[in-house]
Amino acid sequence: MKVVYPGTFDPITLGHLDIIDRASSLFDELIIAVAENSRKAPLFTLEQRVSFINAAITKKNCRVVPFYGLLVDFMKQHNLHIMVRGLRVASDYEYEARIFHLNKTLLPDLEEVFLPATTQFQSISATFVRDMIKNTGNLENFIPKCVIEALSA
């Protein structure tokens, strides 16, 4: 079974990588769909984010694909019907449930699998990491080495 794990991944965090690792163990193929994110100015370009993810993933059944526009259109183009989402706290579920129901009106056969965050990654968010980057905090417990190296360059 082929599924999609979408996000902006700006930047990819160790929490994202944990979800990728766990989801790739559950499904035959995991498409990591990296959104352009035109709503706000991302810290990293789409190309950088795709490159970081490719450098950080270790599973052979994962494929990283950038996309533009609506996720449901991307899913239709790639014949995808199952989405994986990670949940850190209860408020994540409320947000994801609302988005799921909206997306389901556009893609009626959509199903969603929620994976709870592993305890050690529960507090990590890309927003938190971006703040740490802007304020030169220690990032080694939050993002993969490839991102840290890119920031140092």
Secondary structure, DSSP 8 states (H G I E B T S, - for coil): -EEEEEE--TT--HHHHHHHHHHHHHSSEEEEEEE---SS--SS-HHHHHHHHHHH---TTEEEEEE-S-HHHHHHHTT--EEEEEE-SHHHHHHHHHHHHHHHHHSTT-EEEEEE--GGGTT--HHHHHHHHHTT---TTTS-HHHHHHHH-
